[in-house]
Amino acid sequence: MAYTDTPMENSTYRTGLDCLCRIEGTRQPSIIDGLSGISPDLATLAISFVYGEIYPRPHLAMKDRQLVTVAALAALGNARPQLKFHVAGALNVGCSSTEIVELMLHLVVYAGFPVGLNGVFAAQEVFKEQGIVHDPAPSPAGRTENPEGARYRAGWGALSHIDGHAGEQVIASLADLAPDLGRFIIEFAFGDVYTRVGLNLVQRELVTVAALAAMGTAAAQLKVHMHGLLNVGGTRDQLVEVLIHVAAYAGFPAAINAMLIAQEVLAEREKSRTNQASGSATPR
């Protein structure tokens, strides 16, 4: 199948065109006119492949695909026009302004405050353009009451639930050299951020995996959060699918590298299940 001068004869192009129109909320995607004078083939490729082949795949709902896309683009930090486009697209497919802002706040943990700030400002522009009045999500109950002890306990509980033994090992590894960094991870990342409303834990881990995979600079942490996604109810299919999706926005090398890490994670979990089954079957 070739991307020819008559793209409407291509079924994946038609599928992609319908998908992109839904995301953009228009009958004629802007990419067609925008690239017509310099590279109409690039528009055809994007519509046919990204929206005609990747987006219709199963295992990720459209809302989750848009949240994952926004996370990857925001973390990369080098594609503001596309970030704004997909923030608007997320709204068009049913995401709330609260989910989008919460995603940007969540990214502070993994990509830094500049990424979070730039993402929030981009979202703010989109909300203004669309006449959306955003009502900020409330802070978690009890945040202002007994903050220090409550933060640590809430953070440790969240870390243990989400990342399990792998997360606890990370904190332990910091104890001798930088115990305060371990405390900040527990109190801020998991005590302040993960306990917030606006995104459920599966969504938080999906966007974390997408951001880390797109950035390509934190293989160890990506591995921990792949386990985390599966620990909180995400599925093998969702894990694989989010990495395939990232290929469209961060490139195939990033997706391939992340997929190899996912392969390790799945093998480790299968080995653990086999060992547990063997242990439980041993006569006593």
Backbone bond lengths (Angstrom), bond angles and torsions (degrees), N, CA, C in turn:
res aa  C-N    CA-C-N  psi(-1)  N-CA   C-N-CA  omega(-1)  CA-C   N-CA-C  phi
1 M - - - 1.462 - - 1.521 109.11 -
2 A 1.309 118.14 123.39 1.462 122.32 -178.58 1.518 110.17 -108.60
3 Y 1.331 115.09 151.70 1.463 121.04 173.74 1.527 106.28 -87.54
4 T 1.317 116.76 98.93 1.457 122.61 -169.12 1.511 111.36 -101.36
5 D 1.364 114.37 -171.41 1.458 119.80 178.43 1.523 111.96 -73.44
6 T 1.306 117.77 -9.73 1.470 121.09 179.47 1.520 109.05 -120.86
7 P 1.344 117.23 73.57 1.461 120.36 -174.01 1.522 113.87 -62.30
8 M 1.332 119.09 -27.68 1.460 119.82 -178.31 1.526 112.25 -65.19
9 E 1.360 116.70 -15.58 1.455 119.44 174.98 1.527 111.48 -77.51
10 N 1.309 116.50 -10.30 1.457 123.02 -177.68 1.529 108.70 -92.51
11 S 1.335 117.94 121.09 1.464 120.54 -175.49 1.520 111.76 -66.08
12 T 1.344 117.77 -35.84 1.463 118.82 178.45 1.529 110.48 -68.13
13 Y 1.322 117.12 -31.60 1.460 119.69 176.25 1.524 110.13 -65.10
14 R 1.308 116.91 -45.31 1.475 119.51 179.59 1.524 110.86 -62.53
15 T 1.341 116.18 -42.03 1.465 120.05 177.39 1.527 110.18 -61.77
16 G 1.323 115.16 -45.04 1.458 119.35 -179.67 1.517 112.28 -65.53
17 L 1.320 116.86 -38.17 1.454 120.57 179.17 1.531 110.35 -62.51
18 D 1.320 116.91 -44.48 1.467 120.72 178.06 1.529 110.74 -61.52
19 C 1.335 115.79 -42.88 1.464 120.57 -179.56 1.519 111.10 -64.28
20 L 1.317 116.65 -46.68 1.460 120.57 -178.79 1.522 111.40 -65.91
21 C 1.318 117.21 -37.64 1.468 119.96 176.78 1.525 110.68 -61.45
22 R 1.316 116.76 -38.75 1.466 120.50 177.47 1.524 110.71 -64.99
23 I 1.325 116.94 -44.29 1.463 120.52 -178.57 1.521 110.96 -67.08
24 E 1.332 116.62 -43.53 1.465 120.70 -177.45 1.525 112.20 -80.75
25 G 1.323 116.51 -18.81 1.456 119.72 -179.24 1.515 112.61 71.21
26 T 1.331 116.27 40.56 1.453 121.43 -177.10 1.523 110.05 -145.65
27 R 1.317 116.35 167.03 1.464 120.56 177.79 1.522 111.65 -94.28
28 Q 1.329 117.22 -13.14 1.467 121.92 179.57 1.520 108.00 -138.18
29 P 1.344 118.79 102.42 1.460 120.76 -178.58 1.521 112.50 -55.11
30 S 1.310 116.83 138.86 1.466 121.95 -175.94 1.520 112.57 -65.56
31 I 1.327 117.01 -23.94 1.465 120.02 -178.35 1.529 111.58 -63.49
32 I 1.329 117.52 -28.65 1.468 120.56 -178.08 1.517 110.70 -66.67
33 D 1.334 116.31 -52.42 1.467 119.31 178.78 1.524 111.09 -70.34
34 G 1.331 116.84 -35.73 1.455 120.54 -176.74 1.514 113.44 -62.99
35 L 1.330 117.15 -32.38 1.461 120.85 -177.29 1.527 113.16 -106.14
36 S 1.331 116.99 1.30 1.469 119.86 -173.20 1.524 113.07 -61.74
37 G 1.333 116.97 -31.07 1.446 119.66 -176.03 1.512 114.93 -88.20
38 I 1.332 117.22 -9.39 1.463 118.54 -177.15 1.525 113.06 -128.84
39 S 1.345 117.83 -40.78 1.465 118.70 -178.86 1.526 110.70 -155.73
40 P 1.327 116.78 75.22 1.469 118.82 177.71 1.528 112.28 -61.98
41 D 1.329 117.08 -25.38 1.463 119.42 178.26 1.531 111.28 -65.27
42 L 1.327 117.10 -33.44 1.461 119.63 178.14 1.523 110.56 -64.61
43 A 1.321 117.24 -40.93 1.462 120.71 175.95 1.521 110.59 -62.23
44 T 1.333 116.56 -42.96 1.467 120.48 179.82 1.517 110.93 -63.29
45 L 1.331 116.60 -43.51 1.460 120.70 178.96 1.524 111.24 -62.50
46 A 1.333 116.54 -45.09 1.459 120.43 -179.39 1.523 110.94 -62.36
47 I 1.317 116.59 -46.52 1.464 120.25 -178.72 1.518 110.71 -65.73
48 S 1.323 117.22 -45.03 1.466 120.86 -175.95 1.521 111.98 -69.46
49 F 1.334 116.58 -46.12 1.460 119.19 -174.19 1.527 112.75 -85.07
50 V 1.335 116.34 -57.09 1.469 119.12 -174.90 1.522 111.12 -65.02
51 Y 1.338 115.92 -50.84 1.464 119.13 -173.90 1.522 113.38 -93.82
52 G 1.336 116.59 -20.35 1.459 119.63 -179.94 1.508 114.25 -93.72
53 E 1.354 117.19 -25.51 1.453 120.19 -178.11 1.528 113.58 -114.75
54 I 1.324 117.97 -41.30 1.468 119.85 -176.99 1.529 111.62 -82.33
55 Y 1.315 117.66 -52.19 1.465 119.92 -174.39 1.540 113.81 -60.39
56 P 1.328 120.41 -36.72 1.474 118.75 -178.19 1.529 114.16 -76.05
57 R 1.322 118.09 -5.28 1.453 119.79 -178.23 1.529 110.98 -62.48
58 P 1.337 117.36 152.33 1.460 120.33 179.78 1.530 111.99 -77.32
59 H 1.327 115.53 177.13 1.468 125.78 170.29 1.522 115.18 86.94
60 L 1.339 118.12 -14.21 1.462 120.56 169.91 1.518 108.06 -128.79
61 A 1.328 116.40 123.95 1.463 120.23 176.01 1.525 109.37 -66.99
62 M 1.325 116.90 157.49 1.461 120.66 -177.84 1.534 111.64 -59.06
63 K 1.331 117.44 -40.46 1.465 119.23 177.73 1.520 111.07 -59.56
64 D 1.332 116.50 -44.45 1.460 119.89 -179.82 1.529 111.18 -66.66
65 R 1.330 117.23 -35.73 1.469 119.53 176.80 1.528 110.54 -61.37
66 Q 1.316 116.60 -41.49 1.456 118.47 -179.42 1.526 111.67 -70.47
67 L 1.326 118.14 -37.43 1.462 120.16 176.07 1.527 110.35 -63.68
68 V 1.327 116.73 -42.09 1.460 121.42 178.37 1.533 110.37 -63.34
69 T 1.326 116.66 -41.91 1.463 120.90 178.71 1.519 111.22 -62.53
70 V 1.321 116.41 -46.51 1.461 120.56 178.89 1.528 110.36 -61.21
71 A 1.329 117.05 -41.46 1.467 120.59 179.25 1.523 111.31 -61.74
72 A 1.328 117.30 -46.16 1.460 121.06 -178.93 1.527 110.91 -63.52
73 L 1.323 117.39 -46.12 1.463 121.17 -178.02 1.524 111.62 -66.97
74 A 1.324 116.41 -40.95 1.462 119.37 178.76 1.522 110.96 -65.20
75 A 1.325 116.89 -41.83 1.464 120.65 179.99 1.520 111.62 -65.66
76 L 1.322 117.31 -38.24 1.459 120.34 178.19 1.528 111.27 -64.97
77 G 1.313 116.54 -39.02 1.460 121.18 173.48 1.510 116.14 72.74
78 N 1.326 118.01 12.95 1.459 119.48 -175.77 1.523 113.12 -126.26
79 A 1.331 116.93 19.05 1.465 119.45 -176.33 1.532 109.84 -144.78
80 R 1.331 116.07 60.88 1.460 119.97 -175.06 1.529 113.73 -61.20
81 P 1.338 119.45 -41.15 1.469 118.05 178.28 1.529 112.18 -59.82
82 Q 1.333 116.23 -41.79 1.466 119.57 179.10 1.532 111.08 -70.40
83 L 1.333 116.85 -33.59 1.461 119.86 176.17 1.520 110.23 -61.51
84 K 1.331 116.96 -48.04 1.463 119.85 178.70 1.530 111.15 -62.63
85 F 1.327 116.35 -39.86 1.465 120.38 178.47 1.524 110.35 -58.21
86 H 1.332 117.21 -43.96 1.459 119.68 -175.68 1.532 112.77 -82.67
87 V 1.314 118.29 -21.70 1.463 119.55 168.38 1.531 108.72 -63.35
88 A 1.328 115.91 -46.65 1.468 119.87 176.12 1.524 110.51 -62.32
89 G 1.333 116.42 -40.36 1.459 120.01 178.14 1.515 112.55 -62.51
90 A 1.322 116.10 -38.94 1.467 120.00 177.70 1.529 110.53 -61.02
91 L 1.320 116.44 -42.64 1.465 120.25 176.96 1.531 110.49 -63.00
92 N 1.318 116.69 -39.72 1.465 121.04 -177.02 1.530 112.53 -66.45
93 V 1.342 117.48 -28.03 1.466 119.31 -178.92 1.526 112.53 -98.88
94 G 1.326 117.23 8.73 1.456 119.44 171.12 1.505 117.13 112.84
95 C 1.333 118.48 0.02 1.463 119.77 175.25 1.527 108.82 -71.62
96 S 1.312 116.25 148.88 1.458 120.52 178.41 1.523 110.05 -92.85
97 S 1.315 115.41 161.24 1.461 119.29 175.90 1.526 110.26 -62.56
98 T 1.332 116.53 -32.84 1.465 120.54 177.98 1.520 111.31 -62.62
99 E 1.330 117.42 -43.42 1.467 120.38 178.77 1.525 111.08 -62.51
100 I 1.318 116.79 -39.88 1.462 120.10 -178.06 1.524 111.35 -68.62
101 V 1.320 117.28 -45.91 1.462 120.49 179.27 1.529 110.02 -64.98
102 E 1.315 116.15 -40.39 1.466 119.86 -179.95 1.524 111.09 -63.66
103 L 1.328 116.60 -36.91 1.463 121.13 176.11 1.532 110.19 -59.94
104 M 1.329 116.85 -45.36 1.462 120.26 -179.60 1.524 111.02 -63.53
105 L 1.323 116.38 -40.56 1.455 119.82 177.80 1.527 110.50 -64.35
106 H 1.326 116.43 -40.03 1.459 121.56 179.03 1.525 111.33 -61.20
107 L 1.327 116.80 -37.46 1.467 120.99 -177.98 1.522 112.99 -66.59
108 V 1.322 117.33 -19.27 1.465 120.06 176.23 1.527 110.34 -54.03
109 V 1.321 116.80 -38.42 1.463 121.58 -177.30 1.525 111.32 -63.33
110 Y 1.323 117.27 -37.24 1.465 121.12 -170.38 1.522 114.59 -105.76
111 A 1.317 117.07 -22.34 1.469 119.78 -178.01 1.519 112.84 -124.88
112 G 1.344 117.94 -4.55 1.447 121.59 175.55 1.521 114.28 99.43
113 F 1.320 115.07 163.00 1.462 120.75 -179.03 1.528 113.34 -62.77
114 P 1.343 120.48 -37.85 1.467 118.15 177.79 1.527 112.74 -57.28
115 V 1.324 116.89 -41.69 1.471 119.88 178.33 1.519 110.45 -63.58
116 G 1.332 116.68 -44.67 1.457 119.67 179.02 1.516 112.19 -62.21
117 L 1.324 116.87 -44.43 1.462 121.03 179.89 1.521 111.54 -63.81
118 N 1.340 116.63 -48.12 1.458 119.43 179.75 1.519 111.71 -61.99
119 G 1.330 116.39 -37.51 1.456 120.38 178.10 1.518 112.56 -65.71
120 V 1.326 116.56 -42.24 1.464 120.65 178.76 1.528 110.43 -65.09
121 F 1.328 117.05 -41.09 1.464 119.55 179.51 1.528 111.13 -65.44
122 A 1.327 116.66 -39.04 1.469 119.69 177.12 1.521 110.52 -63.91
123 A 1.329 116.42 -43.70 1.462 120.45 178.51 1.529 110.86 -63.31
124 Q 1.327 115.98 -40.33 1.462 120.33 179.41 1.538 110.96 -59.34
125 E 1.322 116.89 -40.87 1.454 120.36 177.87 1.533 111.15 -62.70
126 V 1.332 116.08 -42.17 1.464 119.76 179.69 1.525 110.32 -64.89
127 F 1.321 117.10 -44.17 1.470 120.34 179.50 1.531 110.13 -59.07
128 K 1.334 116.38 -43.00 1.465 120.52 -179.51 1.519 110.64 -64.19
129 E 1.336 116.09 -43.13 1.464 120.48 179.49 1.524 111.61 -62.07
130 Q 1.317 117.00 -32.86 1.459 121.11 -177.65 1.526 113.07 -96.90
131 G 1.323 116.52 2.50 1.462 119.99 178.26 1.506 113.89 70.08
132 I 1.321 117.02 28.88 1.468 121.76 -179.28 1.519 109.19 -91.73
133 V 1.317 116.26 127.74 1.454 121.80 175.16 1.524 107.41 -96.72
134 H 1.320 115.93 110.34 1.468 120.42 -176.40 1.517 110.29 -85.59
135 D 1.324 115.72 131.17 1.460 122.40 176.31 1.524 107.60 -105.04
136 P 1.330 118.66 108.25 1.466 120.17 -175.56 1.517 112.61 -56.61
137 A 1.349 114.99 142.69 1.460 120.37 178.77 1.522 109.39 -68.64
138 P 1.337 117.17 143.39 1.467 119.41 177.91 1.516 111.50 -68.53
139 S 1.333 115.79 151.19 1.455 119.66 173.72 1.516 109.23 -68.12
140 P 1.347 117.69 153.90 1.459 120.03 178.73 1.516 111.80 -55.63
141 A 1.314 116.20 143.90 1.463 121.21 -179.40 1.515 110.32 -57.19
142 G 1.334 115.88 138.27 1.453 120.25 175.63 1.513 114.03 85.55
143 R 1.346 118.91 2.28 1.453 120.39 -176.77 1.518 111.44 -61.41
144 T 1.337 117.44 -35.34 1.456 120.01 -177.73 1.521 112.34 -91.38
145 E 1.312 117.15 -0.86 1.457 120.53 -179.56 1.525 108.69 -108.53
146 N 1.348 116.34 124.20 1.456 120.78 -178.47 1.521 111.07 47.91
147 P 1.347 117.18 56.84 1.462 119.61 -168.50 1.517 115.39 -62.20
148 E 1.320 119.04 -42.92 1.463 119.46 -171.77 1.521 112.29 -68.11
149 G 1.338 117.44 -55.62 1.459 119.26 -179.91 1.510 112.10 -63.21
150 A 1.343 116.39 -38.71 1.460 120.32 -179.03 1.525 110.76 -66.82
151 R 1.311 116.71 -40.32 1.472 120.30 179.89 1.515 110.95 -61.48
152 Y 1.331 115.83 -46.21 1.467 118.99 -177.13 1.524 110.64 -65.74
153 R 1.329 116.37 -45.01 1.473 119.22 -178.72 1.526 110.97 -64.48
154 A 1.335 116.11 -44.05 1.467 119.36 179.00 1.525 110.57 -64.17
155 G 1.330 116.14 -41.10 1.452 120.26 -179.33 1.514 112.69 -66.85
156 W 1.328 116.88 -43.52 1.463 119.72 179.50 1.528 110.72 -64.62
157 G 1.319 115.77 -40.08 1.460 118.95 178.10 1.522 111.80 -63.22
158 A 1.350 116.66 -42.44 1.462 120.09 179.58 1.522 111.10 -67.01
159 L 1.333 116.92 -43.98 1.464 120.33 179.78 1.526 111.19 -60.65
160 S 1.328 116.58 -45.14 1.466 119.87 -178.97 1.519 111.19 -64.40
161 H 1.334 116.44 -38.61 1.465 120.21 -179.02 1.520 111.55 -70.38
162 I 1.321 116.64 -42.03 1.467 120.60 -173.76 1.530 111.34 -82.23
163 D 1.315 116.74 -54.88 1.463 120.59 -172.15 1.525 113.66 -97.87
164 G 1.341 116.87 -13.38 1.453 120.26 175.34 1.519 112.66 62.14
165 H 1.330 115.29 -145.30 1.460 121.24 -175.71 1.526 111.78 -61.85
166 A 1.328 117.46 -34.60 1.468 120.51 -179.51 1.521 110.94 -61.68
167 G 1.330 116.84 -42.47 1.455 120.21 178.12 1.513 112.25 -67.22
168 E 1.320 116.44 -41.08 1.462 120.59 178.51 1.524 110.82 -63.12
169 Q 1.344 117.16 -35.77 1.465 121.03 177.59 1.527 111.43 -64.88
170 V 1.344 116.40 -36.69 1.465 119.85 177.89 1.523 109.94 -60.39
171 I 1.313 117.14 -47.16 1.467 121.15 179.89 1.515 110.39 -62.65
172 A 1.329 116.98 -43.24 1.464 120.90 179.95 1.522 111.20 -62.55
173 S 1.326 117.02 -35.85 1.467 120.53 -178.18 1.524 112.31 -68.22
174 L 1.324 117.18 -18.71 1.461 121.53 -179.19 1.526 112.89 -93.96
175 A 1.315 116.41 -6.46 1.464 120.61 -170.08 1.526 113.37 -60.62
176 D 1.315 117.83 -39.73 1.464 120.32 -176.62 1.523 113.27 -81.03
177 L 1.322 116.63 -38.19 1.465 120.51 -173.68 1.524 112.90 -92.27
178 A 1.333 117.51 -47.52 1.471 120.93 -174.04 1.526 110.23 -143.81
179 P 1.330 116.35 69.32 1.469 118.18 -178.89 1.523 113.44 -60.92
180 D 1.344 117.67 -29.47 1.465 119.73 178.74 1.524 111.20 -65.50
181 L 1.337 117.65 -34.30 1.461 119.81 176.94 1.524 109.76 -63.28
182 G 1.315 117.21 -41.96 1.461 120.48 175.96 1.518 111.59 -60.84
183 R 1.345 115.94 -41.14 1.466 119.91 179.16 1.527 110.76 -65.74
184 F 1.339 117.02 -40.26 1.467 119.70 178.41 1.525 110.84 -63.17
185 I 1.332 116.76 -40.21 1.465 120.20 178.14 1.521 110.00 -60.10
186 I 1.320 115.87 -44.81 1.467 119.83 -178.30 1.528 110.89 -68.19
187 E 1.341 116.14 -50.21 1.460 119.19 -172.69 1.531 112.87 -75.93
188 F 1.328 116.33 -46.35 1.463 118.53 -176.37 1.524 111.66 -83.07
189 A 1.335 116.98 -60.42 1.465 119.61 -173.69 1.523 111.57 -60.90
190 F 1.334 116.38 -50.42 1.459 118.89 -174.86 1.520 113.17 -96.50
191 G 1.330 118.32 -31.49 1.463 120.45 179.91 1.508 113.54 -79.13
192 D 1.343 116.50 -40.19 1.463 121.25 -178.27 1.525 113.04 -91.72
193 V 1.335 116.94 -45.06 1.464 120.53 -169.80 1.523 112.43 -89.44
194 Y 1.315 117.46 -53.16 1.466 119.71 -174.83 1.524 113.01 -66.02
195 T 1.317 117.77 -22.05 1.461 120.29 -179.25 1.521 113.05 -86.52
196 R 1.315 117.64 -0.35 1.450 120.87 -179.62 1.527 111.34 -74.47
197 V 1.342 114.92 159.55 1.459 120.41 174.40 1.524 108.42 -87.65
198 G 1.328 116.33 173.11 1.464 120.82 176.70 1.507 113.35 112.75
199 L 1.337 117.57 -37.79 1.457 123.12 174.58 1.518 107.94 -132.79
200 N 1.344 116.84 139.97 1.460 118.17 174.13 1.524 109.32 -81.84
201 L 1.329 117.17 172.49 1.460 120.40 -173.42 1.532 112.54 -66.02
202 V 1.326 117.52 -35.85 1.467 118.99 177.77 1.527 109.43 -64.10
203 Q 1.336 117.53 -43.64 1.460 120.24 177.74 1.529 111.27 -62.18
204 R 1.328 116.80 -41.83 1.464 120.16 179.62 1.531 110.96 -61.11
205 E 1.312 116.46 -42.23 1.458 118.40 -178.92 1.533 111.43 -74.55
206 L 1.322 118.14 -32.98 1.467 119.97 174.82 1.523 110.88 -60.81
207 V 1.337 117.07 -47.41 1.464 118.77 -178.09 1.526 111.02 -71.30
208 T 1.335 117.41 -29.82 1.465 120.42 176.16 1.523 110.49 -65.51
209 V 1.328 116.41 -47.74 1.466 120.61 178.53 1.524 110.37 -61.29
210 A 1.324 117.29 -42.75 1.464 120.53 179.97 1.523 111.07 -62.48
211 A 1.319 117.13 -45.47 1.464 120.77 -178.20 1.526 111.14 -65.21
212 L 1.323 116.96 -47.10 1.462 120.13 -178.69 1.523 111.55 -65.98
213 A 1.337 116.58 -38.46 1.467 119.81 177.85 1.526 110.37 -64.98
214 A 1.325 117.14 -42.31 1.466 120.65 -179.76 1.518 111.50 -65.77
215 M 1.328 117.04 -40.62 1.461 120.74 -179.66 1.529 111.28 -66.87
216 G 1.314 116.67 -39.90 1.456 121.01 176.33 1.510 115.49 69.89
217 T 1.328 117.97 18.93 1.467 121.57 -174.81 1.517 113.79 -117.94
218 A 1.328 117.57 4.39 1.468 119.73 -172.72 1.521 110.37 -142.73
219 A 1.340 115.60 65.32 1.462 120.43 -175.11 1.526 112.23 -61.34
220 A 1.331 116.69 -41.05 1.471 119.56 -178.31 1.521 111.01 -63.54
221 Q 1.334 116.24 -43.73 1.464 119.93 179.99 1.526 111.35 -70.17
222 L 1.322 116.49 -35.01 1.462 119.91 176.02 1.523 109.96 -60.33
223 K 1.305 116.73 -42.46 1.461 121.13 179.39 1.529 111.11 -62.57
224 V 1.327 116.54 -43.97 1.472 120.40 178.13 1.519 110.77 -58.90
225 H 1.329 116.75 -41.83 1.464 119.26 -175.66 1.523 113.14 -81.80
226 M 1.308 118.03 -18.88 1.466 119.31 167.94 1.531 109.24 -65.76
227 H 1.323 116.13 -43.97 1.468 119.55 173.04 1.531 109.40 -59.67
228 G 1.341 115.94 -42.86 1.458 119.94 -179.20 1.512 112.49 -59.50
229 L 1.322 117.49 -43.50 1.465 121.16 178.11 1.520 110.52 -57.26
230 L 1.316 116.58 -45.64 1.463 120.71 -179.19 1.528 110.85 -71.04
231 N 1.324 117.77 -31.77 1.465 121.06 179.52 1.519 113.08 -66.46
232 V 1.358 117.21 -32.63 1.464 120.08 -175.00 1.528 112.89 -96.73
233 G 1.335 117.45 9.55 1.458 119.79 175.13 1.506 115.71 112.51
234 G 1.323 117.91 -2.49 1.456 119.89 173.13 1.519 110.24 -68.12
235 T 1.302 116.80 156.77 1.459 120.55 -175.48 1.532 111.24 -107.01
236 R 1.324 114.59 163.74 1.468 120.61 174.23 1.526 109.98 -56.36
237 D 1.332 116.73 -42.66 1.463 120.33 -178.59 1.525 111.46 -63.58
238 Q 1.330 117.38 -39.75 1.460 120.13 177.90 1.526 110.98 -64.68
239 L 1.322 116.29 -41.40 1.464 120.23 178.82 1.522 111.00 -60.07
240 V 1.314 116.71 -49.20 1.460 120.74 -179.91 1.528 110.42 -63.30
241 E 1.319 116.08 -41.84 1.464 120.17 -175.32 1.519 112.67 -67.12
242 V 1.337 117.16 -38.61 1.462 118.72 -179.65 1.531 110.11 -65.33
243 L 1.314 117.58 -32.05 1.464 120.13 179.20 1.530 111.22 -74.54
244 I 1.318 117.45 -36.89 1.462 120.29 173.66 1.525 109.52 -62.32
245 H 1.323 116.49 -42.30 1.461 121.22 -179.55 1.527 111.16 -62.29
246 V 1.317 116.78 -40.14 1.465 121.18 -178.80 1.526 111.47 -61.14
247 A 1.333 117.39 -27.92 1.470 120.44 179.97 1.518 111.81 -55.52
248 A 1.334 116.79 -34.22 1.463 120.45 -177.65 1.524 112.34 -68.65
249 Y 1.336 117.54 -24.39 1.463 120.43 -173.11 1.522 113.69 -113.95
250 A 1.328 117.73 -24.19 1.464 120.51 -179.91 1.518 112.53 -117.23
251 G 1.343 117.03 -4.98 1.454 121.02 177.74 1.518 113.25 98.86
252 F 1.309 114.91 159.26 1.464 120.55 -178.55 1.526 113.19 -66.24
253 P 1.336 120.31 -38.50 1.467 117.89 178.48 1.525 112.92 -57.11
254 A 1.328 117.02 -43.75 1.465 120.05 178.83 1.527 111.03 -62.08
255 A 1.328 116.08 -42.02 1.464 120.12 -179.75 1.523 111.55 -67.20
256 I 1.324 117.02 -41.38 1.466 120.53 179.86 1.528 110.57 -64.63
257 N 1.326 117.16 -46.30 1.462 120.12 179.26 1.520 111.48 -59.67
258 A 1.327 116.04 -42.53 1.455 119.78 178.54 1.524 111.57 -67.15
259 M 1.317 117.02 -37.29 1.466 120.55 -179.78 1.527 110.99 -65.10
260 L 1.319 117.27 -35.68 1.465 120.31 177.18 1.535 110.61 -65.38
261 I 1.312 116.42 -36.40 1.470 119.62 175.59 1.521 110.12 -67.48
262 A 1.323 116.71 -40.72 1.463 120.18 177.27 1.519 111.10 -60.26
263 Q 1.307 116.25 -38.67 1.463 120.89 177.95 1.534 110.27 -59.77
264 E 1.332 116.96 -41.76 1.459 120.92 177.06 1.523 111.14 -63.23
265 V 1.323 116.20 -44.06 1.463 121.20 -179.20 1.521 111.03 -60.96
266 L 1.307 116.88 -47.05 1.464 120.88 -178.85 1.526 111.03 -65.24
267 A 1.336 117.23 -37.53 1.467 120.51 178.06 1.522 110.57 -66.45
268 E 1.330 117.00 -40.69 1.463 120.60 178.34 1.519 111.46 -62.58
269 R 1.314 116.24 -42.09 1.461 119.62 -178.42 1.525 111.07 -69.72
270 E 1.326 116.41 -36.73 1.455 119.56 177.12 1.527 110.47 -66.22
271 K 1.319 117.17 -41.25 1.457 121.14 177.70 1.525 110.88 -62.59
272 S 1.335 116.00 -41.55 1.462 120.36 178.77 1.522 111.16 -63.10
273 R 1.336 116.77 -42.88 1.472 120.21 178.20 1.527 110.86 -63.64
274 T 1.320 116.65 -40.51 1.472 120.32 179.58 1.516 110.58 -64.70
275 N 1.336 116.54 -43.09 1.460 119.97 179.22 1.520 111.69 -64.41
276 Q 1.329 116.59 -40.26 1.456 120.25 178.53 1.518 111.28 -65.10
277 A 1.341 115.60 -40.81 1.463 119.55 178.75 1.520 111.03 -65.22
278 S 1.325 117.13 -39.73 1.468 121.29 179.00 1.512 110.35 -66.13
279 G 1.346 115.79 -40.37 1.461 119.69 179.74 1.504 112.43 -65.38
280 S 1.337 116.01 -40.95 1.469 119.01 -178.60 1.508 111.83 -71.62
281 A 1.351 116.39 -21.56 1.468 119.58 -179.21 1.518 112.68 -89.02
282 T 1.346 117.13 -7.98 1.461 120.39 -178.57 1.522 110.39 -72.20
283 P 1.361 118.76 127.10 1.468 121.22 179.27 1.527 110.86 -62.56
284 R 1.313 114.52 145.48 1.464 118.77 179.29 1.524 109.60 -116.55
